[in-house]
Amino acid sequence: MQVPAQFQYEKATSVEHAIALLGRYGPESRVVAGGHSLIPMMKLRLAQPEALIDINDLTELARISVEEHDLCIGALVRHADLLASAVVGEHFPIFHDAERVIADPVVRNRGTVGGSLCQADPSEDLAAAFAAVRADAVIHGPGGRRVVPVREFFAGPYQTVVQPDELLVQLRVPIRSSASAYRKVERRAGDWAVASVGAVLRMRDELVDEVGIGLTALGAPGFHAPEAEEFLLGGPATDDRLAEAGRIVAEHCNPIADQRGPVDYKRHLAATLTTRALRTAKTRWHGRHNASGASGASGASDEEA
């Protein structure tokens, strides 16, 4: 039977209390909410924190709301709640696409949005989705709050810019008229991604006025694809140009060979999934902006290409 090393346990009663506890115990303390990543690591002794700070009672961090022009998602929002939220689906279907293919119902009912992002796993689905929509991360520390673009939030594999005495409290996504989609290839349902791509499009006079492309499991710094975004911006969203954007993503990403596949295969998936995600976003854009009100495809997971 695998048992974690001994640790202190504290239950935070407010954000300020959590910050104080993190300061008291120092860099060897860890925050726990859903615990689906941390607890297994502790059982294997891959993580041996001296103290766990339980933040599950901080209900103010478990809200989804619209404030002024932003969709605000608390760090304690469960995956299942993000999937069930009508306001999230209305503005950003990319999150519903992604949540449908994250793990299984047990994990989605307990795992949190903030926990997933702070884990900073290179195969994390929501990292690509939040990078695609250009979200901001709100971080609370002893000196108050600071805001960091999600594209600058990740410092490397399993590393973020959140300091040991800080807490991620919220994700803020600017609400603008747009369409989005997420496409993923996985070895089996609910598995980590072999490769996945999130895409956001906004059109004006049939030209791309805004575009975001997020990547998971493809070795992209900041989980996004700036070269392909720059290529598409200002031009028509023709099928050929969307396919070319996919080729640009494949050229500039840096996947590694592992048990999920060789590099060439992952580059092929990068091109294919980018094209598919962009085409679905384009279909959804026209579906929202024509008289028929037709919508794009609702599925999110692709068979291996």
N, C-alpha and C positions, 0 to 999 in steps of 0.2 A: 504494500500500500504506500503510495507516494504522499508524503506529508510536507507542507512548507516548513521552512525554518521559523523559529520564534519571531514574533513581531508585536509591537504595540498597536492597539486599535483605538481610534478616536472617531466619534461621530460628530460631524460639523452641524451646527444649528443655523448658520448663516454664511453668506459668502465671506464676510469679514472674519468670522470665526475660522473658516477653512484656511484663509490666508495666514491667520495668526498661528494655526497649528502647523502649517507648512514651514513657517519661519522658525517655530520652536524645534521641530525635529530635523530641519535642514535637508540637504539634497538626498539623503537616504530614505526619505518618506515618499509615499506614492498615494495618489488619489484613486479611490475605487468607486465605481458606480455600478455598471453592469457586471464587470469583472470577467467577461468571457475570454479576454486575452490575458489579463494579468494573473488570475488565479491558476490557470494551467501552468504558466511559466513559474509561478512560485512553487507549485507542487513538484516541478522538475528541478527546482533550485537554480533555474536560469535567471530568476529575479529573487533577490533576498532583501526586500526593504525592511528597515528597522521599524517603520510605522506605516499603518494604513489609515488614510483619512477618508471616512465614508461620507459621501456628499448626497446620498439618496434622499435626505429630507429637505434638500434645497429646492422646494417646489417652484420657486421663482425662475429656476433655470430649466423648467420642463414645459415651457410655453411656446406656442407658435402664434405669432401675431403679425399684423401689418401696422407699422409705425411710419407715418408720413409716406415716404416713397420706397420703403424697404420692407422686404419680408424678413422677419426676425425669428430665428430658430434657436431656442435655448440649447445649451450644451447637454442638458439632461433629457432632451427629447428622445424617446425610444424610437428605434427603427420602425416599429409597427405604427406608431403615431404619425411619423412622417409620411408613411405610405397611406394612412387613412385620411390624412388632411385634405379636405376639398380645396382649401385656398392654395395649398402647395401645388396640387394637381392643376389648378386653373392657371397659375402663373408659370410654373416650372415642371412640366411633365417629366423632365429628365430625372427628377428625384424619385418619382413613382417608378419609372423604368428601372432605375438602379436598385431601389429597395426590393423590387420583386425578385431579383436574382442574388440578393445578399443572404447567404447562409440558409437558415430554416426558421420556421415560426418560433421555436423556442428561443433562438438567439435574437430574432427580431423583437420579441416581446420584452427582453431584458437589456439587450445591448443599446448603447446610446450613441447619438451622433458625435458628441464631443469626444467620447472615448475612442471611437473609430479614428477620428482625425488625429488625436494625440498619440495613438499607437504608431501612426506614420508608417504603416506597413507598405512596401512598394506595390503590393497587389490590392490595396484598399480601394473599393469602388467609389465611396463618397468623395475621396480626395479628387478624383478626376471630375466628378459632377460639380463640386464646388469651385474647382479651378475653371471649368468651362463657363460658369455663370459669373465669374469674377466676384466672388463673395469676399467679404471682409470678416476677419476673426477679431472678436472683442476679448481682450485678455485683461484680467484684474490682478493687481499685485499690491504690495505695500504702498506704492506711490500713486495708486489710483488706477484708472483704466487707460489702456492704449489700444489702438486699432491697427491691425496688420493685414494687408491683402493676403488672401489664402495662397496666392501664387508665390508669396514670400514666407509663408508659414512653415514650410518644411525645410529643415536644415540638412537633410540627408536621410538615408534609410533608418527608420525608427528614431528619428530626431526631429524636434520642432524648435521654434524660437521661444516657446514657453519656458520661463526660468523656473528653478526649483521652488521658489516662493510665490509663483504665479498660478492662476487658474484660468483656463479657457471658459468663458461664461456664455458666449453667444456667437452665432453666425448671422451676418446681415447681408442680404442679397438685394441689390437695387432692382426695383420693379420697373421694367420697360417692356413695351410691346415686343415680344419675341416668340420664337418657337424653338423647342429643344427635344433632344432624344439621347438615349444611351444604349449602346450595343456592346455585348460581352460574349466571349467564348470561354467556356469552362469545361473541365473534363467530366464533371458530373454536376447535377443540380445543386446549387448552393455552395459550390467549391470556390476557392480563390480563383481569380481570373488568370487564364493563360494570356489574354490580352483584352482590353476593353477601351472604348472611346465614348466620350460624351461630346455633344455638339449643340451649339446655340446659334441661331440665325435671326437676323432682323433685316428685312428688305425695305428698300425705298425706290420706287420707280423701277422695279425689277433688278435693282443692283443691291449688292450686299452692303448694308449700312453698318452692320455690327456682326462679329463672328467670334465665337469662343470654341476652342477644341481642347478637351481634357483627355489625358491618357493615363491608363493604369497598367502596371506590370510591363511597361515598355521602356523603362530607364530614362524617362523624360524629366529633366530638372523642373521642379515646381509643378509637375504633373500636367503640363500643357505644351502646346505645339505652336510657338510664335511664328515660325517660318511659314507654315501653312495658313495661319490666320492672316498674315500680311499679304500672302498671295491672293487670297479670296477677297479681301476688303476692297470695295469700290468697283468690283467687276460683276458681271452677270453670273447667276448661280446655275449655269448650264451643267448637264450631266458630265460633260467632258472636263469642265473646270473642277467639279467636285471630285472626280476621279483623280485629277492631277494633284489636288490637295492631299488625297490619300497617298499618292506616290511621294509627295514631299514629306509627309509625316514618316513614312517608312524609311526614307533616306536619312532623316535627322534624328530619329529615336535611337536609343542605345540599349536594346534588350540583351539579356544574358541567357546563355544556354543553361537549362536545368531539366529537372524531371518532367516539366510540362512541355518541353520542346526545344529544338535548336533555334539559333538566331534567325536563319533565313525564314523559317516557318513563322516566327513571331513578327518579322517585318512584313511578310505577306498578310498576316492578320491585321497589322496596323493599317495597311493600305485599304484592305477590304472593309474593315469595321468603320474607318473614318468615312469612307464613301457612303456606306449604309446609313450611318448616323446623320450625316449631313443631308442625305436625300430624304430621310424621314422627317428631319426638322423642316426642310423645305416644303414637303407635303403638308405638314401640320400648319405651317405659316399660311399657305394658300387656303387650307381648309378653314382657318379662322378668319380669313379676310375675303372670302367670296360669299355670294348670296346663298349658296347651297348649304354652307356650314359644315361641309364634310370634314372629317378629321383624319389624321394619319393613322398608320398602324399602331396598335397599342402594345404589341409584344416587345420584349426587351432583350431576350437572350437568343443568340444565333447559333445554329449548328456550326461545327468547325468548317471553315471555308477551305 
